[in-house]
């Protein structure tokens, strides 16, 4: 074996440590002008693949550990238009962000041109401190109109509202987190409307010429809980529902 061949063999010798060890091999190769450039490129490419796989495994392990700590988010807001509760972005972030940071994750959001008319594209990149990342995206309907279809927001306000909505749901989607109506207490403890309030709603239905079964179906679609009869309506929702019925 020639002296040049011996130096190449030593510089490119296999190493058991594919992190720091391979960097040492690369360092030796860079310092030796006799090392074949093509072999050097293959060595660098191999190093990149090894590091990428290591980062991916770290990402998956950290994701698993973080997911085990994630809990459902309490719905802290009420939507007067849809007559249902929801967890706003602050509540979702307060639940998710500390756990993400603990396990080395960060989330970056952006926008992209949607393929559907009347939608905004919302993107999220979940990044891990070891270098691996995963991208998620959704096309979200533009939040520009109310329940009756009339425009109730400026273009700027609508964009901001849609992006906030998209960020909130992408965070929940990435971590597969559900929302709930209360803090875990027995649902039977929730106060429903009293007989007088139920009769107020029935009287208003008669005045408006509305069908009670159809009204119950409407409530069941709009509320975040099951309603089989008017009396199942939560007391906290009574005023908003009566106002909506009066305006119908």
C-alpha positions as a Markdown table, in Angstrom:
| # | Residue | x | y | z |
|---|---|---|---|---|
| 1 | Unk | 0.0 | 0.0 | 0.0 |
| 2 | Unk | 1.4 | 3.4 | -0.9 |
| 3 | Unk | 1.8 | 6.2 | 1.6 |
| 4 | Unk | -1.0 | 8.2 | 0.1 |
| 5 | Unk | -3.4 | 5.3 | 0.2 |
| 6 | Unk | -2.4 | 4.7 | 3.8 |
| 7 | Unk | -3.3 | 8.3 | 4.7 |
| 8 | Unk | -6.7 | 8.0 | 3.0 |
| 9 | Unk | -7.5 | 4.8 | 4.7 |
| 10 | Unk | -6.7 | 6.3 | 8.1 |
| 11 | Unk | -8.7 | 9.5 | 7.4 |
| 12 | Unk | -11.8 | 7.6 | 6.2 |
| 13 | Unk | -11.7 | 4.7 | 8.7 |
| 14 | Unk | -15.0 | 3.6 | 10.1 |
| 15 | Unk | -15.9 | 5.0 | 13.5 |
| 16 | Unk | -18.4 | 3.8 | 16.1 |
| 17 | Unk | -19.4 | 7.2 | 17.3 |
| 18 | Unk | -21.5 | 8.6 | 14.4 |
| 19 | Unk | -21.7 | 12.1 | 16.1 |
| 20 | Unk | -18.5 | 13.5 | 17.4 |
| 21 | Unk | -16.4 | 10.6 | 15.9 |
| 22 | Unk | -17.4 | 11.3 | 12.4 |
| 23 | Unk | -16.7 | 15.0 | 12.8 |
| 24 | Unk | -13.2 | 14.0 | 13.9 |
| 25 | Unk | -12.8 | 11.9 | 10.7 |
| 26 | Unk | -14.0 | 14.9 | 8.6 |
| 27 | Unk | -11.6 | 17.2 | 10.4 |
| 28 | Unk | -8.7 | 14.9 | 9.6 |
| 29 | Unk | -9.8 | 14.6 | 6.0 |
| 30 | Unk | -10.0 | 18.3 | 5.5 |
| 31 | Unk | -6.5 | 18.8 | 6.8 |
| 32 | Unk | -5.1 | 16.1 | 4.4 |
| 33 | Unk | -4.9 | 17.5 | 0.8 |
| 34 | Unk | -4.4 | 13.9 | -0.5 |
| 35 | Unk | -8.0 | 12.8 | 0.5 |
| 36 | Unk | -10.3 | 12.2 | -2.5 |
| 37 | Unk | -12.9 | 15.0 | -2.8 |
| 38 | Unk | -15.6 | 12.6 | -4.0 |
| 39 | Unk | -15.1 | 10.4 | -0.9 |
| 40 | Unk | -15.2 | 13.5 | 1.2 |
| 41 | Unk | -18.5 | 14.5 | -0.2 |
| 42 | Unk | -20.0 | 11.0 | 0.4 |
| 43 | Unk | -18.7 | 11.2 | 4.0 |
| 44 | Unk | -20.4 | 14.6 | 4.5 |
| 45 | Unk | -23.6 | 13.3 | 3.0 |
| 46 | Unk | -23.5 | 10.3 | 5.3 |
| 47 | Unk | -23.0 | 12.6 | 8.3 |
| 48 | Unk | -26.0 | 14.7 | 7.4 |
| 49 | Unk | -28.2 | 11.6 | 7.1 |
| 50 | Unk | -27.0 | 10.3 | 10.5 |
| 51 | Unk | -27.6 | 13.6 | 12.2 |
| 52 | Unk | -31.1 | 14.0 | 10.6 |
| 53 | Unk | -32.1 | 10.5 | 11.7 |
| 54 | Unk | -30.9 | 11.2 | 15.2 |
| 55 | Unk | -32.8 | 14.5 | 15.3 |
| 56 | Unk | -36.0 | 12.7 | 14.1 |
| 57 | Unk | -35.7 | 10.1 | 16.8 |
| 58 | Unk | -35.2 | 12.8 | 19.4 |
| 59 | Unk | -38.3 | 14.6 | 18.1 |
| 60 | Unk | -40.5 | 11.5 | 18.2 |
| 61 | Unk | -39.4 | 10.7 | 21.8 |
| 62 | Unk | -40.0 | 14.2 | 23.0 |
| 63 | Unk | -43.3 | 14.4 | 21.2 |
| 64 | Unk | -44.4 | 11.2 | 23.0 |
| 65 | Unk | -43.4 | 12.5 | 26.4 |
| 66 | Unk | -45.1 | 15.9 | 25.8 |
| 67 | Unk | -48.3 | 14.3 | 24.5 |
| 68 | Unk | -48.6 | 12.3 | 27.8 |
| 69 | Unk | -48.8 | 15.5 | 29.7 |
| 70 | Unk | -51.3 | 17.2 | 27.5 |
| 71 | Unk | -54.8 | 17.5 | 29.0 |
| 72 | Unk | -58.1 | 18.7 | 27.4 |
| 73 | Unk | -58.7 | 22.4 | 27.5 |
| 74 | Unk | -61.7 | 23.9 | 29.3 |
| 75 | Unk | -64.0 | 26.0 | 27.1 |
| 76 | Unk | -63.7 | 29.5 | 28.7 |
| 77 | Unk | -65.7 | 31.6 | 26.2 |
| 78 | Unk | -69.2 | 31.7 | 24.8 |
| 79 | Unk | -70.0 | 32.5 | 21.2 |
| 80 | Unk | -73.3 | 34.5 | 21.0 |
| 81 | Unk | -73.7 | 33.7 | 17.3 |
| 82 | Unk | -73.3 | 30.0 | 17.5 |
| 83 | Unk | -74.7 | 29.7 | 21.0 |
| 84 | Unk | -71.8 | 27.4 | 22.1 |
| 85 | Unk | -68.8 | 27.4 | 24.3 |
| 86 | Unk | -65.2 | 27.4 | 23.0 |
| 87 | Unk | -61.6 | 27.6 | 24.3 |
| 88 | Unk | -60.0 | 30.8 | 23.0 |
| 89 | Unk | -56.4 | 31.1 | 21.8 |
| 90 | Unk | -55.2 | 32.3 | 25.2 |
| 91 | Unk | -56.6 | 29.3 | 27.0 |
| 92 | Unk | -55.2 | 26.9 | 24.4 |
| 93 | Unk | -51.8 | 28.5 | 24.5 |
| 94 | Unk | -51.7 | 28.5 | 28.3 |
| 95 | Unk | -52.4 | 24.8 | 28.4 |
| 96 | Unk | -50.0 | 23.8 | 25.5 |
| 97 | Unk | -47.1 | 26.2 | 25.4 |
| 98 | Unk | -45.4 | 25.4 | 28.8 |
| 99 | Unk | -45.4 | 21.7 | 28.0 |
| 100 | Unk | -44.0 | 22.4 | 24.5 |
| 101 | Unk | -41.1 | 24.4 | 26.0 |
| 102 | Unk | -40.4 | 21.9 | 28.7 |
| 103 | Unk | -39.8 | 19.2 | 26.0 |
| 104 | Unk | -37.8 | 21.4 | 23.7 |
| 105 | Unk | -40.5 | 22.3 | 21.2 |
| 106 | Unk | -41.5 | 25.6 | 19.7 |
| 107 | Unk | -44.3 | 26.4 | 17.2 |
| 108 | Unk | -44.2 | 29.0 | 14.4 |
| 109 | Unk | -47.3 | 30.1 | 12.5 |
| 110 | Unk | -47.7 | 31.7 | 9.1 |
| 111 | Unk | -50.1 | 32.0 | 6.1 |
| 112 | Unk | -50.2 | 30.7 | 2.5 |
| 113 | Unk | -52.6 | 31.2 | -0.5 |
| 114 | Unk | -55.6 | 29.0 | 0.0 |
| 115 | Unk | -56.9 | 26.9 | -2.9 |
| 116 | Unk | -60.5 | 27.4 | -1.7 |
| 117 | Unk | -62.3 | 30.6 | -2.4 |
| 118 | Unk | -63.1 | 32.6 | 0.8 |
| 119 | Unk | -60.5 | 30.8 | 2.8 |
| 120 | Unk | -57.1 | 31.7 | 4.3 |
| 121 | Unk | -54.2 | 29.2 | 4.5 |
| 122 | Unk | -52.8 | 28.8 | 8.0 |
| 123 | Unk | -49.5 | 26.9 | 8.6 |
| 124 | Unk | -47.7 | 25.7 | 11.7 |
| 125 | Unk | -44.1 | 24.4 | 12.0 |
| 126 | Unk | -43.5 | 22.3 | 15.1 |
| 127 | Unk | -39.7 | 22.6 | 15.7 |
| 128 | Unk | -37.6 | 20.6 | 18.2 |
| 129 | Unk | -34.4 | 21.8 | 19.8 |
| 130 | Unk | -32.5 | 18.8 | 18.2 |
| 131 | Unk | -33.2 | 20.1 | 14.7 |
| 132 | Unk | -36.1 | 18.1 | 13.4 |
| 133 | Unk | -39.4 | 19.8 | 12.5 |
| 134 | Unk | -42.8 | 18.9 | 11.1 |
| 135 | Unk | -45.2 | 21.2 | 9.2 |
| 136 | Unk | -49.0 | 21.2 | 9.5 |
| 137 | Unk | -51.5 | 23.3 | 7.6 |
| 138 | Unk | -55.2 | 24.0 | 7.2 |
| 139 | Unk | -57.4 | 26.1 | 5.0 |
| 140 | Unk | -59.8 | 28.1 | 7.2 |
| 141 | Unk | -63.0 | 29.9 | 6.1 |
| 142 | Unk | -62.6 | 33.6 | 6.3 |
| 143 | Unk | -64.4 | 35.0 | 9.4 |
| 144 | Unk | -66.1 | 37.9 | 7.7 |
| 145 | Unk | -69.9 | 37.5 | 8.3 |
| 146 | Unk | -72.4 | 36.8 | 11.0 |
| 147 | Unk | -74.9 | 33.9 | 11.3 |
| 148 | Unk | -77.3 | 35.7 | 8.9 |
| 149 | Unk | -74.6 | 36.1 | 6.2 |
| 150 | Unk | -74.2 | 39.9 | 6.6 |
| 151 | Unk | -70.6 | 41.2 | 6.7 |
| 152 | Unk | -69.7 | 42.3 | 10.2 |
| 153 | Unk | -65.9 | 42.8 | 10.1 |
| 154 | Unk | -63.4 | 44.8 | 8.1 |
| 155 | Unk | -61.0 | 42.9 | 5.9 |
| 156 | Unk | -58.2 | 43.5 | 8.5 |
| 157 | Unk | -60.4 | 42.4 | 11.4 |
| 158 | Unk | -61.6 | 39.4 | 9.4 |
| 159 | Unk | -58.0 | 38.3 | 8.6 |
| 160 | Unk | -56.9 | 38.6 | 12.2 |
| 161 | Unk | -59.9 | 36.7 | 13.5 |
| 162 | Unk | -59.4 | 33.9 | 10.9 |
| 163 | Unk | -55.7 | 33.6 | 11.7 |
| 164 | Unk | -56.4 | 33.5 | 15.5 |
| 165 | Unk | -59.0 | 30.8 | 14.8 |
| 166 | Unk | -56.6 | 28.8 | 12.6 |
| 167 | Unk | -53.8 | 29.0 | 15.1 |
| 168 | Unk | -56.1 | 27.8 | 17.9 |
| 169 | Unk | -57.3 | 24.8 | 16.0 |
| 170 | Unk | -53.9 | 23.9 | 14.6 |
| 171 | Unk | -52.5 | 23.8 | 18.1 |
| 172 | Unk | -55.3 | 21.5 | 19.2 |
| 173 | Unk | -54.8 | 19.4 | 16.0 |
| 174 | Unk | -51.1 | 19.0 | 16.3 |
| 175 | Unk | -51.4 | 17.6 | 19.8 |
| 176 | Unk | -54.7 | 15.9 | 19.3 |
| 177 | Unk | -56.3 | 17.7 | 22.3 |
| 178 | Unk | -60.0 | 18.0 | 22.9 |
| 179 | Unk | -61.9 | 20.8 | 24.6 |
| 180 | Unk | -64.5 | 20.3 | 27.4 |
| 181 | Unk | -67.3 | 22.4 | 28.8 |
| 182 | Unk | -66.2 | 22.4 | 32.5 |
| 183 | Unk | -63.3 | 21.7 | 34.8 |
| 184 | Unk | -64.2 | 18.0 | 35.3 |
| 185 | Unk | -67.1 | 18.4 | 37.7 |
| 186 | Unk | -70.2 | 16.3 | 37.3 |
| 187 | Unk | -72.2 | 17.5 | 34.4 |
| 188 | Unk | -75.4 | 17.0 | 36.4 |
| 189 | Unk | -74.4 | 19.9 | 38.5 |
| 190 | Unk | -74.9 | 22.3 | 35.6 |
| 191 | Unk | -78.0 | 24.5 | 36.1 |
| 192 | Unk | -80.6 | 24.3 | 33.4 |
| 193 | Unk | -83.4 | 26.8 | 32.8 |
| 194 | Unk | -86.4 | 26.8 | 35.1 |
| 195 | Unk | -90.1 | 26.1 | 34.1 |
| 196 | Unk | -90.8 | 29.9 | 33.8 |
| 197 | Unk | -87.9 | 30.4 | 31.4 |
| 198 | Unk | -88.9 | 27.4 | 29.4 |
| 199 | Unk | -92.4 | 28.9 | 29.1 |
| 200 | Unk | -91.0 | 32.2 | 28.0 |
| 201 | Unk | -89.2 | 30.5 | 25.1 |
| 202 | Unk | -92.4 | 28.6 | 24.2 |
| 203 | Unk | -94.4 | 31.9 | 24.3 |
| 204 | Unk | -91.9 | 33.6 | 22.0 |
| 205 | Unk | -92.0 | 30.6 | 19.6 |
| 206 | Unk | -95.8 | 31.0 | 19.4 |
| 207 | Unk | -95.4 | 34.7 | 18.7 |
| 208 | Unk | -92.9 | 34.1 | 16.0 |
| 209 | Unk | -94.8 | 31.2 | 14.5 |
| 210 | Unk | -91.9 | 28.8 | 15.0 |
| 211 | Unk | -92.0 | 25.1 | 15.5 |
| 212 | Unk | -90.8 | 23.8 | 18.9 |
| 213 | Unk | -89.2 | 20.6 | 17.5 |
| 214 | Unk | -87.3 | 22.6 | 14.9 |
| 215 | Unk | -86.2 | 25.1 | 17.5 |
| 216 | Unk | -84.9 | 22.2 | 19.7 |
| 217 | Unk | -83.0 | 20.8 | 16.6 |
| 218 | Unk | -81.6 | 24.3 | 16.0 |
| 219 | Unk | -80.4 | 24.5 | 19.7 |
| 220 | Unk | -78.9 | 21.0 | 19.6 |
| 221 | Unk | -76.9 | 22.0 | 16.5 |
| 222 | Unk | -75.6 | 25.2 | 17.9 |
| 223 | Unk | -74.9 | 24.3 | 21.5 |
| 224 | Unk | -71.9 | 22.3 | 22.6 |
| 225 | Unk | -74.0 | 19.9 | 24.6 |
| 226 | Unk | -77.0 | 17.7 | 23.9 |
| 227 | Unk | -80.5 | 19.1 | 24.0 |
| 228 | Unk | -83.5 | 16.8 | 23.7 |
| 229 | Unk | -86.1 | 19.4 | 24.9 |
| 230 | Unk | -86.2 | 23.1 | 25.7 |
| 231 | Unk | -85.7 | 22.3 | 29.4 |
| 232 | Unk | -82.2 | 21.0 | 28.7 |
| 233 | Unk | -80.9 | 24.4 | 27.8 |
| 234 | Unk | -78.3 | 25.7 | 30.3 |
| 235 | Unk | -79.4 | 28.6 | 32.4 |
| 236 | Unk | -76.3 | 30.5 | 31.4 |
| 237 | Unk | -77.4 | 30.4 | 27.8 |
| 238 | Unk | -81.0 | 31.5 | 28.3 |
| 239 | Unk | -80.6 | 35.2 | 27.8 |
| 240 | Unk | -78.6 | 34.9 | 24.6 |
| 241 | Unk | -81.1 | 32.3 | 23.2 |
| 242 | Unk | -84.1 | 34.5 | 24.1 |
| 243 | Unk | -82.5 | 37.5 | 22.4 |
| 244 | Unk | -81.8 | 35.5 | 19.3 |
| 245 | Unk | -85.4 | 34.2 | 19.2 |
| 246 | Unk | -86.8 | 37.7 | 19.5 |
| 247 | Unk | -84.6 | 38.9 | 16.6 |
| 248 | Unk | -85.6 | 36.0 | 14.4 |
